[in-house]
Amino acid sequence: MSERTPRLSRRNFLLTMGAGGTAAAAAIVAKTAPTNSTPVAAKRGSGGYQESAHVRNYYRTTKV
């Protein structure tokens, strides 16, 4: 009887390296992701769209 030794083929090697890289990237992102779930607009105190003199001037110049 012949002994069966596991052979790493190029395809298995690349598959293993890709899965390992993906797992490492996911771990880094999970570690550095912010835990605060407040939206960015709410942090800035922005009231959303505000019509100013500059905006009114733009609208006036675009009328046909």
C-alpha positions, 0 to 999 in steps of 0.5 A: 500500500502506498502512503497518501501524503497531502499535496498542496496544489496551486489552486488550494494555496491561492484559495487559502491565501485569499480566505486568510487575507479576507479574514485578516481584513475583516478583523482589522475593519471590525477592530477600527470601526467606530462604535458610535452610530450617530449620523454624520449630519447630526454631529455637525448640527446641520439643518439640512438644505438652507436657501441663502443669497448665494443659492437664490442668485444661482436659481435666478441666473438659471431661469430661462 
